[in-house]
Structures are given as structure tokens and as C-alpha cells.
Amino acid sequence: MVHGEHNKSRNSGGFALIILGALMLIIGPQEAIVPKSLSIIVWIAGIIIGGIGFYLKFIKNRVK
């Protein structure tokens, strides 16, 4: 098919991971929502999840 490549789904969930990571970065330092002992873990997890989402959304398709 001529348009086979065009019709493939490119949805990798990267955008959702970026949003989730950003929400974790916003919520992490707030002691009213997350206990103080977990705030660093939530903050680091937000960076990691956002980084994975950024890779899936923008970098994965360019490195080939």
C-alpha cells in the first residue's frame, strides 16, 4: 500500500508520561499531599517518568 506508513498509529503514550511527570514534579514538594519522607522519591520519579515520555514523544522517532 502506498499510504501504509501514513496510516500507522504513532501514539506511544509519550505525551501522557510527560504530563504525569510534570504533575509529580508539582505535587512532590507539597507536604499536605505527599508525606515529607516520600517527597524526594516522588520528585525524582517525576523527572524519570517525564524523561521517558520526552524520549518516546520526540527523540525515539529521530534516532534511526
mmCIF file as Biopython writes it, N, C-alpha, C and O atoms, coordinates in Angstrom:
data_model
#
loop_
_atom_site.group_PDB
_atom_site.id
_atom_site.type_symbol
_atom_site.label_atom_id
_atom_site.label_alt_id
_atom_site.label_comp_id
_atom_site.label_asym_id
_atom_site.label_entity_id
_atom_site.label_seq_id
_atom_site.pdbx_PDB_ins_code
_atom_site.Cartn_x
_atom_site.Cartn_y
_atom_site.Cartn_z
_atom_site.occupancy
_atom_site.B_iso_or_equiv
_atom_site.auth_seq_id
_atom_site.auth_asym_id
_atom_site.pdbx_PDB_model_num
ATOM 1   N N  . MET A ? 1  ? 0.846  -1.193 0.000  1.0 0.0 1  A 1 
ATOM 2   C CA . MET A ? 1  ? 0.000  0.000  0.000  1.0 0.0 1  A 1 
ATOM 3   C C  . MET A ? 1  ? 0.880  1.242  0.000  1.0 0.0 1  A 1 
ATOM 4   O O  . MET A ? 1  ? 1.932  1.285  0.639  1.0 0.0 1  A 1 
ATOM 5   N N  . VAL A ? 2  ? 0.431  2.223  -0.717 1.0 0.0 2  A 1 
ATOM 6   C CA . VAL A ? 2  ? 1.187  3.461  -0.820 1.0 0.0 2  A 1 
ATOM 7   C C  . VAL A ? 2  ? 1.136  4.245  0.490  1.0 0.0 2  A 1 
ATOM 8   O O  . VAL A ? 2  ? 2.132  4.835  0.909  1.0 0.0 2  A 1 
ATOM 9   N N  . HIS A ? 3  ? -0.004 4.245  1.115  1.0 0.0 3  A 1 
ATOM 10  C CA . HIS A ? 3  ? -0.180 5.055  2.326  1.0 0.0 3  A 1 
ATOM 11  C C  . HIS A ? 3  ? -0.092 4.221  3.599  1.0 0.0 3  A 1 
ATOM 12  O O  . HIS A ? 3  ? -0.584 4.642  4.646  1.0 0.0 3  A 1 
ATOM 13  N N  . GLY A ? 4  ? 0.518  3.061  3.525  1.0 0.0 4  A 1 
ATOM 14  C CA . GLY A ? 4  ? 0.612  2.191  4.702  1.0 0.0 4  A 1 
ATOM 15  C C  . GLY A ? 4  ? 1.374  2.825  5.850  1.0 0.0 4  A 1 
ATOM 16  O O  . GLY A ? 4  ? 0.973  2.704  7.007  1.0 0.0 4  A 1 
ATOM 17  N N  . GLU A ? 5  ? 2.472  3.500  5.537  1.0 0.0 5  A 1 
ATOM 18  C CA . GLU A ? 5  ? 3.267  4.149  6.582  1.0 0.0 5  A 1 
ATOM 19  C C  . GLU A ? 5  ? 2.505  5.324  7.189  1.0 0.0 5  A 1 
ATOM 20  O O  . GLU A ? 5  ? 2.628  5.593  8.383  1.0 0.0 5  A 1 
ATOM 21  N N  . HIS A ? 6  ? 1.734  6.012  6.385  1.0 0.0 6  A 1 
ATOM 22  C CA . HIS A ? 6  ? 0.975  7.167  6.867  1.0 0.0 6  A 1 
ATOM 23  C C  . HIS A ? 6  ? -0.143 6.752  7.820  1.0 0.0 6  A 1 
ATOM 24  O O  . HIS A ? 6  ? -0.484 7.501  8.735  1.0 0.0 6  A 1 
ATOM 25  N N  . ASN A ? 7  ? -0.705 5.587  7.618  1.0 0.0 7  A 1 
ATOM 26  C CA . ASN A ? 7  ? -1.847 5.153  8.416  1.0 0.0 7  A 1 
ATOM 27  C C  . ASN A ? 7  ? -1.457 4.471  9.719  1.0 0.0 7  A 1 
ATOM 28  O O  . ASN A ? 7  ? -2.337 4.151  10.519 1.0 0.0 7  A 1 
ATOM 29  N N  . LYS A ? 8  ? -0.174 4.237  9.962  1.0 0.0 8  A 1 
ATOM 30  C CA . LYS A ? 8  ? 0.253  3.602  11.202 1.0 0.0 8  A 1 
ATOM 31  C C  . LYS A ? 8  ? 0.035  4.534  12.389 1.0 0.0 8  A 1 
ATOM 32  O O  . LYS A ? 8  ? 0.223  5.747  12.287 1.0 0.0 8  A 1 
ATOM 33  N N  . SER A ? 9  ? -0.355 3.962  13.491 1.0 0.0 9  A 1 
ATOM 34  C CA . SER A ? 9  ? -0.541 4.738  14.710 1.0 0.0 9  A 1 
ATOM 35  C C  . SER A ? 9  ? 0.814  5.070  15.318 1.0 0.0 9  A 1 
ATOM 36  O O  . SER A ? 9  ? 1.649  4.183  15.495 1.0 0.0 9  A 1 
ATOM 37  N N  . ARG A ? 10 ? 1.033  6.318  15.633 1.0 0.0 10 A 1 
ATOM 38  C CA . ARG A ? 10 ? 2.291  6.753  16.259 1.0 0.0 10 A 1 
ATOM 39  C C  . ARG A ? 10 ? 2.114  7.069  17.730 1.0 0.0 10 A 1 
ATOM 40  O O  . ARG A ? 10 ? 3.018  7.618  18.361 1.0 0.0 10 A 1 
ATOM 41  N N  . ASN A ? 11 ? 0.986  6.737  18.272 1.0 0.0 11 A 1 
ATOM 42  C CA . ASN A ? 11 ? 0.700  7.056  19.668 1.0 0.0 11 A 1 
ATOM 43  C C  . ASN A ? 11 ? 1.477  6.108  20.578 1.0 0.0 11 A 1 
ATOM 44  O O  . ASN A ? 11 ? 1.148  4.927  20.690 1.0 0.0 11 A 1 
ATOM 45  N N  . SER A ? 12 ? 2.500  6.637  21.216 1.0 0.0 12 A 1 
ATOM 46  C CA . SER A ? 12 ? 3.318  5.813  22.103 1.0 0.0 12 A 1 
ATOM 47  C C  . SER A ? 12 ? 3.022  6.102  23.573 1.0 0.0 12 A 1 
ATOM 48  O O  . SER A ? 12 ? 3.603  5.460  24.448 1.0 0.0 12 A 1 
ATOM 49  N N  . GLY A ? 13 ? 2.149  7.036  23.860 1.0 0.0 13 A 1 
ATOM 50  C CA . GLY A ? 13 ? 1.858  7.389  25.238 1.0 0.0 13 A 1 
ATOM 51  C C  . GLY A ? 13 ? 2.868  8.351  25.834 1.0 0.0 13 A 1 
ATOM 52  O O  . GLY A ? 13 ? 2.845  8.613  27.036 1.0 0.0 13 A 1 
ATOM 53  N N  . GLY A ? 14 ? 3.755  8.877  25.002 1.0 0.0 14 A 1 
ATOM 54  C CA . GLY A ? 14 ? 4.796  9.779  25.486 1.0 0.0 14 A 1 
ATOM 55  C C  . GLY A ? 14 ? 4.241  11.058 26.076 1.0 0.0 14 A 1 
ATOM 56  O O  . GLY A ? 14 ? 4.737  11.545 27.092 1.0 0.0 14 A 1 
ATOM 57  N N  . PHE A ? 15 ? 3.208  11.607 25.442 1.0 0.0 15 A 1 
ATOM 58  C CA . PHE A ? 15 ? 2.640  12.857 25.937 1.0 0.0 15 A 1 
ATOM 59  C C  . PHE A ? 15 ? 2.008  12.661 27.317 1.0 0.0 15 A 1 
ATOM 60  O O  . PHE A ? 15 ? 2.122  13.526 28.186 1.0 0.0 15 A 1 
ATOM 61  N N  . ALA A ? 16 ? 1.352  11.538 27.510 1.0 0.0 16 A 1 
ATOM 62  C CA . ALA A ? 16 ? 0.743  11.253 28.816 1.0 0.0 16 A 1 
ATOM 63  C C  . ALA A ? 16 ? 1.817  11.106 29.895 1.0 0.0 16 A 1 
ATOM 64  O O  . ALA A ? 16 ? 1.616  11.531 31.032 1.0 0.0 16 A 1 
ATOM 65  N N  . LEU A ? 17 ? 2.955  10.507 29.541 1.0 0.0 17 A 1 
ATOM 66  C CA . LEU A ? 17 ? 4.037  10.366 30.512 1.0 0.0 17 A 1 
ATOM 67  C C  . LEU A ? 17 ? 4.663  11.716 30.855 1.0 0.0 17 A 1 
ATOM 68  O O  . LEU A ? 17 ? 5.062  11.945 31.997 1.0 0.0 17 A 1 
ATOM 69  N N  . ILE A ? 18 ? 4.751  12.605 29.873 1.0 0.0 18 A 1 
ATOM 70  C CA . ILE A ? 18 ? 5.273  13.946 30.147 1.0 0.0 18 A 1 
ATOM 71  C C  . ILE A ? 18 ? 4.352  14.678 31.121 1.0 0.0 18 A 1 
ATOM 72  O O  . ILE A ? 18 ? 4.822  15.311 32.067 1.0 0.0 18 A 1 
ATOM 73  N N  . ILE A ? 19 ? 3.046  14.592 30.891 1.0 0.0 19 A 1 
ATOM 74  C CA . ILE A ? 19 ? 2.074  15.240 31.783 1.0 0.0 19 A 1 
ATOM 75  C C  . ILE A ? 19 ? 2.137  14.629 33.187 1.0 0.0 19 A 1 
ATOM 76  O O  . ILE A ? 19 ? 2.108  15.354 34.181 1.0 0.0 19 A 1 
ATOM 77  N N  . LEU A ? 20 ? 2.224  13.304 33.268 1.0 0.0 20 A 1 
ATOM 78  C CA . LEU A ? 20 ? 2.313  12.644 34.570 1.0 0.0 20 A 1 
ATOM 79  C C  . LEU A ? 20 ? 3.575  13.055 35.319 1.0 0.0 20 A 1 
ATOM 80  O O  . LEU A ? 20 ? 3.530  13.313 36.521 1.0 0.0 20 A 1 
ATOM 81  N N  . GLY A ? 21 ? 4.700  13.116 34.613 1.0 0.0 21 A 1 
ATOM 82  C CA . GLY A ? 21 ? 5.945  13.550 35.234 1.0 0.0 21 A 1 
ATOM 83  C C  . GLY A ? 21 ? 5.869  14.980 35.735 1.0 0.0 21 A 1 
ATOM 84  O O  . GLY A ? 21 ? 6.369  15.291 36.816 1.0 0.0 21 A 1 
ATOM 85  N N  . ALA A ? 22 ? 5.237  15.862 34.945 1.0 0.0 22 A 1 
ATOM 86  C CA . ALA A ? 22 ? 5.083  17.256 35.366 1.0 0.0 22 A 1 
ATOM 87  C C  . ALA A ? 22 ? 4.190  17.362 36.598 1.0 0.0 22 A 1 
ATOM 88  O O  . ALA A ? 22 ? 4.471  18.148 37.502 1.0 0.0 22 A 1 
ATOM 89  N N  . LEU A ? 23 ? 3.131  16.586 36.639 1.0 0.0 23 A 1 
ATOM 90  C CA . LEU A ? 23 ? 2.259  16.600 37.819 1.0 0.0 23 A 1 
ATOM 91  C C  . LEU A ? 23 ? 2.995  16.102 39.055 1.0 0.0 23 A 1 
ATOM 92  O O  . LEU A ? 23 ? 2.797  16.623 40.153 1.0 0.0 23 A 1 
ATOM 93  N N  . MET A ? 24 ? 3.834  15.106 38.879 1.0 0.0 24 A 1 
ATOM 94  C CA . MET A ? 24 ? 4.609  14.605 40.024 1.0 0.0 24 A 1 
ATOM 95  C C  . MET A ? 24 ? 5.612  15.645 40.502 1.0 0.0 24 A 1 
ATOM 96  O O  . MET A ? 24 ? 5.867  15.747 41.702 1.0 0.0 24 A 1 
ATOM 97  N N  . LEU A ? 25 ? 6.187  16.422 39.580 1.0 0.0 25 A 1 
ATOM 98  C CA . LEU A ? 25 ? 7.111  17.484 39.984 1.0 0.0 25 A 1 
ATOM 99  C C  . LEU A ? 25 ? 6.389  18.601 40.731 1.0 0.0 25 A 1 
ATOM 100 O O  . LEU A ? 25 ? 6.965  19.228 41.620 1.0 0.0 25 A 1 
ATOM 101 N N  . ILE A ? 26 ? 5.146  18.847 40.377 1.0 0.0 26 A 1 
ATOM 102 C CA . ILE A ? 26 ? 4.369  19.888 41.049 1.0 0.0 26 A 1 
ATOM 103 C C  . ILE A ? 26 ? 3.896  19.401 42.422 1.0 0.0 26 A 1 
ATOM 104 O O  . ILE A ? 26 ? 3.958  20.139 43.405 1.0 0.0 26 A 1 
ATOM 105 N N  . ILE A ? 27 ? 3.429  18.167 42.478 1.0 0.0 27 A 1 
ATOM 106 C CA . ILE A ? 27 ? 2.843  17.633 43.711 1.0 0.0 27 A 1 
ATOM 107 C C  . ILE A ? 27 ? 3.921  17.197 44.709 1.0 0.0 27 A 1 
ATOM 108 O O  . ILE A ? 27 ? 3.697  17.269 45.917 1.0 0.0 27 A 1 
ATOM 109 N N  . GLY A ? 28 ? 5.072  16.753 44.234 1.0 0.0 28 A 1 
ATOM 110 C CA . GLY A ? 28 ? 6.123  16.199 45.088 1.0 0.0 28 A 1 
ATOM 111 C C  . GLY A ? 28 ? 6.517  17.040 46.281 1.0 0.0 28 A 1 
ATOM 112 O O  . GLY A ? 28 ? 6.542  16.520 47.397 1.0 0.0 28 A 1 
ATOM 113 N N  . PRO A ? 29 ? 6.829  18.317 46.103 1.0 0.0 29 A 1 
ATOM 114 C CA . PRO A ? 29 ? 7.289  19.116 47.246 1.0 0.0 29 A 1 
ATOM 115 C C  . PRO A ? 29 ? 6.190  19.538 48.237 1.0 0.0 29 A 1 
ATOM 116 O O  . PRO A ? 29 ? 6.502  20.073 49.301 1.0 0.0 29 A 1 
ATOM 117 N N  . GLN A ? 30 ? 4.932  19.310 47.911 1.0 0.0 30 A 1 
ATOM 118 C CA . GLN A ? 30 ? 3.850  19.759 48.785 1.0 0.0 30 A 1 
ATOM 119 C C  . GLN A ? 30 ? 3.614  18.732 49.887 1.0 0.0 30 A 1 
ATOM 120 O O  . GLN A ? 30 ? 3.188  17.609 49.620 1.0 0.0 30 A 1 
ATOM 121 N N  . GLU A ? 31 ? 3.890  19.121 51.106 1.0 0.0 31 A 1 
ATOM 122 C CA . GLU A ? 31 ? 3.792  18.203 52.236 1.0 0.0 31 A 1 
ATOM 123 C C  . GLU A ? 31 ? 2.352  17.866 52.597 1.0 0.0 31 A 1 
ATOM 124 O O  . GLU A ? 31 ? 2.113  16.860 53.265 1.0 0.0 31 A 1 
ATOM 125 N N  . ALA A ? 32 ? 1.395  18.671 52.179 1.0 0.0 32 A 1 
ATOM 126 C CA . ALA A ? 32 ? -0.004 18.390 52.504 1.0 0.0 32 A 1 
ATOM 127 C C  . ALA A ? 32 ? -0.524 17.190 51.713 1.0 0.0 32 A 1 
ATOM 128 O O  . ALA A ? 32 ? -1.437 16.500 52.167 1.0 0.0 32 A 1 
ATOM 129 N N  . ILE A ? 33 ? 0.050  16.935 50.533 1.0 0.0 33 A 1 
ATOM 130 C CA . ILE A ? 33 ? -0.421 15.841 49.685 1.0 0.0 33 A 1 
ATOM 131 C C  . ILE A ? 33 ? 0.458  14.606 49.841 1.0 0.0 33 A 1 
ATOM 132 O O  . ILE A ? 33 ? -0.050 13.492 49.963 1.0 0.0 33 A 1 
ATOM 133 N N  . VAL A ? 34 ? 1.765  14.799 49.837 1.0 0.0 34 A 1 
ATOM 134 C CA . VAL A ? 34 ? 2.729  13.699 49.915 1.0 0.0 34 A 1 
ATOM 135 C C  . VAL A ? 34 ? 3.519  13.853 51.213 1.0 0.0 34 A 1 
ATOM 136 O O  . VAL A ? 34 ? 3.985  14.951 51.517 1.0 0.0 34 A 1 
ATOM 137 N N  . PRO A ? 35 ? 3.679  12.774 51.984 1.0 0.0 35 A 1 
ATOM 138 C CA . PRO A ? 35 ? 4.494  12.879 53.208 1.0 0.0 35 A 1 
ATOM 139 C C  . PRO A ? 35 ? 5.919  13.323 52.899 1.0 0.0 35 A 1 
ATOM 140 O O  . PRO A ? 35 ? 6.437  13.062 51.813 1.0 0.0 35 A 1 
ATOM 141 N N  . LYS A ? 36 ? 6.545  13.996 53.858 1.0 0.0 36 A 1 
ATOM 142 C CA . LYS A ? 36 ? 7.872  14.566 53.643 1.0 0.0 36 A 1 
ATOM 143 C C  . LYS A ? 36 ? 8.908  13.507 53.274 1.0 0.0 36 A 1 
ATOM 144 O O  . LYS A ? 36 ? 9.831  13.786 52.508 1.0 0.0 36 A 1 
ATOM 145 N N  . SER A ? 37 ? 8.768  12.319 53.801 1.0 0.0 37 A 1 
ATOM 146 C CA . SER A ? 37 ? 9.742  11.265 53.507 1.0 0.0 37 A 1 
ATOM 147 C C  . SER A ? 37 ? 9.649  10.783 52.059 1.0 0.0 37 A 1 
ATOM 148 O O  . SER A ? 37 ? 10.629 10.271 51.517 1.0 0.0 37 A 1 
ATOM 149 N N  . LEU A ? 38 ? 8.499  10.937 51.435 1.0 0.0 38 A 1 
ATOM 150 C CA . LEU A ? 38 ? 8.328  10.485 50.052 1.0 0.0 38 A 1 
ATOM 151 C C  . LEU A ? 38 ? 8.492  11.596 49.019 1.0 0.0 38 A 1 
ATOM 152 O O  . LEU A ? 38 ? 8.481  11.327 47.818 1.0 0.0 38 A 1 
ATOM 153 N N  . SER A ? 39 ? 8.643  12.832 49.468 1.0 0.0 39 A 1 
ATOM 154 C CA . SER A ? 39 ? 8.658  13.943 48.517 1.0 0.0 39 A 1 
ATOM 155 C C  . SER A ? 39 ? 9.850  13.877 47.566 1.0 0.0 39 A 1 
ATOM 156 O O  . SER A ? 39 ? 9.701  14.183 46.382 1.0 0.0 39 A 1 
ATOM 157 N N  . ILE A ? 40 ? 11.015 13.490 48.046 1.0 0.0 40 A 1 
ATOM 158 C CA . ILE A ? 40 ? 12.194 13.366 47.185 1.0 0.0 40 A 1 
ATOM 159 C C  . ILE A ? 40 ? 11.995 12.233 46.180 1.0 0.0 40 A 1 
ATOM 160 O O  . ILE A ? 40 ? 12.354 12.371 45.010 1.0 0.0 40 A 1 
ATOM 161 N N  . ILE A ? 41 ? 11.427 11.122 46.629 1.0 0.0 41 A 1 
ATOM 162 C CA . ILE A ? 41 ? 11.188 9.982  45.742 1.0 0.0 41 A 1 
ATOM 163 C C  . ILE A ? 41 ? 10.189 10.358 44.645 1.0 0.0 41 A 1 
ATOM 164 O O  . ILE A ? 41 ? 10.387 10.007 43.481 1.0 0.0 41 A 1 
ATOM 165 N N  . VAL A ? 42 ? 9.132  11.061 45.007 1.0 0.0 42 A 1 
ATOM 166 C CA . VAL A ? 42 ? 8.131  11.488 44.020 1.0 0.0 42 A 1 
ATOM 167 C C  . VAL A ? 42 ? 8.755  12.470 43.038 1.0 0.0 42 A 1 
ATOM 168 O O  . VAL A ? 42 ? 8.467  12.409 41.843 1.0 0.0 42 A 1 
ATOM 169 N N  . TRP A ? 43 ? 9.596  13.367 43.514 1.0 0.0 43 A 1 
ATOM 170 C CA . TRP A ? 43 ? 10.244 14.347 42.643 1.0 0.0 43 A 1 
ATOM 171 C C  . TRP A ? 43 ? 11.177 13.661 41.640 1.0 0.0 43 A 1 
ATOM 172 O O  . TRP A ? 43 ? 11.158 13.981 40.451 1.0 0.0 43 A 1 
ATOM 173 N N  . ILE A ? 44 ? 11.987 12.724 42.120 1.0 0.0 44 A 1 
ATOM 174 C CA . ILE A ? 44 ? 12.900 12.001 41.235 1.0 0.0 44 A 1 
ATOM 175 C C  . ILE A ? 44 ? 12.120 11.131 40.251 1.0 0.0 44 A 1 
ATOM 176 O O  . ILE A ? 44 ? 12.480 11.055 39.076 1.0 0.0 44 A 1 
ATOM 177 N N  . ALA A ? 45 ? 11.064 10.481 40.714 1.0 0.0 45 A 1 
ATOM 178 C CA . ALA A ? 45 ? 10.231 9.671  39.824 1.0 0.0 45 A 1 
ATOM 179 C C  . ALA A ? 45 ? 9.582  10.541 38.745 1.0 0.0 45 A 1 
ATOM 180 O O  . ALA A ? 45 ? 9.437  10.103 37.604 1.0 0.0 45 A 1 
ATOM 181 N N  . GLY A ? 46 ? 9.192  11.764 39.094 1.0 0.0 46 A 1 
ATOM 182 C CA . GLY A ? 46 ? 8.624  12.679 38.102 1.0 0.0 46 A 1 
ATOM 183 C C  . GLY A ? 46 ? 9.624  13.036 37.020 1.0 0.0 46 A 1 
ATOM 184 O O  . GLY A ? 46 ? 9.268  13.118 35.844 1.0 0.0 46 A 1 
ATOM 185 N N  . ILE A ? 47 ? 10.873 13.248 37.410 1.0 0.0 47 A 1 
ATOM 186 C CA . ILE A ? 47 ? 11.915 13.541 36.419 1.0 0.0 47 A 1 
ATOM 187 C C  . ILE A ? 47 ? 12.134 12.334 35.510 1.0 0.0 47 A 1 
ATOM 188 O O  . ILE A ? 47 ? 12.250 12.486 34.294 1.0 0.0 47 A 1 
ATOM 189 N N  . ILE A ? 48 ? 12.190 11.143 36.088 1.0 0.0 48 A 1 
ATOM 190 C CA . ILE A ? 48 ? 12.431 9.932  35.295 1.0 0.0 48 A 1 
ATOM 191 C C  . ILE A ? 48 ? 11.260 9.658  34.355 1.0 0.0 48 A 1 
ATOM 192 O O  . ILE A ? 48 ? 11.477 9.388  33.174 1.0 0.0 48 A 1 
ATOM 193 N N  . ILE A ? 49 ? 10.043 9.721  34.844 1.0 0.0 49 A 1 
ATOM 194 C CA . ILE A ? 49 ? 8.873  9.450  34.013 1.0 0.0 49 A 1 
ATOM 195 C C  . ILE A ? 49 ? 8.731  10.501 32.916 1.0 0.0 49 A 1 
ATOM 196 O O  . ILE A ? 49 ? 8.423  10.168 31.772 1.0 0.0 49 A 1 
ATOM 197 N N  . GLY A ? 50 ? 8.953  11.764 33.259 1.0 0.0 50 A 1 
ATOM 198 C CA . GLY A ? 50 ? 8.908  12.815 32.241 1.0 0.0 50 A 1 
ATOM 199 C C  . GLY A ? 50 ? 9.988  12.639 31.188 1.0 0.0 50 A 1 
ATOM 200 O O  . GLY A ? 50 ? 9.758  12.901 30.008 1.0 0.0 50 A 1 
ATOM 201 N N  . GLY A ? 51 ? 11.175 12.194 31.612 1.0 0.0 51 A 1 
ATOM 202 C CA . GLY A ? 51 ? 12.264 11.940 30.664 1.0 0.0 51 A 1 
ATOM 203 C C  . GLY A ? 51 ? 11.947 10.797 29.716 1.0 0.0 51 A 1 
ATOM 204 O O  . GLY A ? 51 ? 12.249 10.872 28.525 1.0 0.0 51 A 1 
ATOM 205 N N  . ILE A ? 52 ? 11.342 9.745  30.235 1.0 0.0 52 A 1 
ATOM 206 C CA . ILE A ? 52 ? 10.936 8.632  29.377 1.0 0.0 52 A 1 
ATOM 207 C C  . ILE A ? 52 ? 9.876  9.087  28.383 1.0 0.0 52 A 1 
ATOM 208 O O  . ILE A ? 52 ? 9.922  8.728  27.206 1.0 0.0 52 A 1 
ATOM 209 N N  . GLY A ? 53 ? 8.923  9.879  28.860 1.0 0.0 53 A 1 
ATOM 210 C CA . GLY A ? 53 ? 7.891  10.405 27.962 1.0 0.0 53 A 1 
ATOM 211 C C  . GLY A ? 53 ? 8.470  11.306 26.890 1.0 0.0 53 A 1 
ATOM 212 O O  . GLY A ? 53 ? 8.046  11.251 25.736 1.0 0.0 53 A 1 
ATOM 213 N N  . PHE A ? 54 ? 9.437  12.136 27.260 1.0 0.0 54 A 1 
ATOM 214 C CA . PHE A ? 54 ? 10.094 13.010 26.282 1.0 0.0 54 A 1 
ATOM 215 C C  . PHE A ? 54 ? 10.828 12.184 25.237 1.0 0.0 54 A 1 
ATOM 216 O O  . PHE A ? 54 ? 10.795 12.504 24.049 1.0 0.0 54 A 1 
ATOM 217 N N  . TYR A ? 55 ? 11.488 11.124 25.679 1.0 0.0 55 A 1 
ATOM 218 C CA . TYR A ? 55 ? 12.194 10.253 24.743 1.0 0.0 55 A 1 
ATOM 219 C C  . TYR A ? 55 ? 11.212 9.599  23.770 1.0 0.0 55 A 1 
ATOM 220 O O  . TYR A ? 55 ? 11.447 9.587  22.562 1.0 0.0 55 A 1 
ATOM 221 N N  . LEU A ? 56 ? 10.111 9.055  24.298 1.0 0.0 56 A 1 
ATOM 222 C CA . LEU A ? 56 ? 9.145  8.385  23.435 1.0 0.0 56 A 1 
ATOM 223 C C  . LEU A ? 56 ? 8.467  9.336  22.464 1.0 0.0 56 A 1 
ATOM 224 O O  . LEU A ? 56 ? 8.176  8.964  21.327 1.0 0.0 56 A 1 
ATOM 225 N N  . LYS A ? 57 ? 8.213  10.564 22.906 1.0 0.0 57 A 1 
ATOM 226 C CA . LYS A ? 57 ? 7.481  11.513 22.072 1.0 0.0 57 A 1 
ATOM 227 C C  . LYS A ? 57 ? 8.369  12.186 21.029 1.0 0.0 57 A 1 
ATOM 228 O O  . LYS A ? 57 ? 7.939  12.354 19.888 1.0 0.0 57 A 1 
ATOM 229 N N  . PHE A ? 58 ? 9.584  12.574 21.381 1.0 0.0 58 A 1 
ATOM 230 C CA . PHE A ? 58 ? 10.378 13.418 20.486 1.0 0.0 58 A 1 
ATOM 231 C C  . PHE A ? 58 ? 11.648 12.769 19.949 1.0 0.0 58 A 1 
ATOM 232 O O  . PHE A ? 58 ? 12.004 13.003 18.794 1.0 0.0 58 A 1 
ATOM 233 N N  . ILE A ? 59 ? 12.330 11.974 20.735 1.0 0.0 59 A 1 
ATOM 234 C CA . ILE A ? 59 ? 13.659 11.516 20.346 1.0 0.0 59 A 1 
ATOM 235 C C  . ILE A ? 59 ? 13.626 10.154 19.632 1.0 0.0 59 A 1 
ATOM 236 O O  . ILE A ? 59 ? 14.405 9.926  18.707 1.0 0.0 59 A 1 
ATOM 237 N N  . LYS A ? 60 ? 12.746 9.267  20.050 1.0 0.0 60 A 1 
ATOM 238 C CA . LYS A ? 60 ? 12.722 7.908  19.527 1.0 0.0 60 A 1 
ATOM 239 C C  . LYS A ? 60 ? 12.580 7.860  18.002 1.0 0.0 60 A 1 
ATOM 240 O O  . LYS A ? 60 ? 13.252 7.068  17.341 1.0 0.0 60 A 1 
ATOM 241 N N  . ASN A ? 61 ? 11.719 8.692  17.454 1.0 0.0 61 A 1 
ATOM 242 C CA . ASN A ? 61 ? 11.485 8.685  16.014 1.0 0.0 61 A 1 
ATOM 243 C C  . ASN A ? 61 ? 12.610 9.325  15.223 1.0 0.0 61 A 1 
ATOM 244 O O  . ASN A ? 61 ? 12.736 9.059  14.027 1.0 0.0 61 A 1 
ATOM 245 N N  . ARG A ? 62 ? 13.427 10.154 15.842 1.0 0.0 62 A 1 
ATOM 246 C CA . ARG A ? 62 ? 14.501 10.836 15.131 1.0 0.0 62 A 1 
ATOM 247 C C  . ARG A ? 62 ? 15.797 10.024 15.078 1.0 0.0 62 A 1 
ATOM 248 O O  . ARG A ? 62 ? 16.620 10.225 14.184 1.0 0.0 62 A 1 
ATOM 249 N N  . VAL A ? 63 ? 15.978 9.112  16.026 1.0 0.0 63 A 1 
ATOM 250 C CA . VAL A ? 63 ? 17.205 8.322  16.081 1.0 0.0 63 A 1 
ATOM 251 C C  . VAL A ? 63 ? 16.969 7.010  15.345 1.0 0.0 63 A 1 
ATOM 252 O O  . VAL A ? 63 ? 16.580 6.014  15.955 1.0 0.0 63 A 1 
ATOM 253 N N  . LYS A ? 64 ? 17.199 7.009  14.061 1.0 0.0 64 A 1 
ATOM 254 C CA . LYS A ? 64 ? 17.048 5.790  13.262 1.0 0.0 64 A 1 
ATOM 255 C C  . LYS A ? 64 ? 18.032 5.800  12.145 1.0 0.0 64 A 1 
ATOM 256 O O  . LYS A ? 64 ? 18.073 4.862  11.350 1.0 0.0 64 A 1 
#
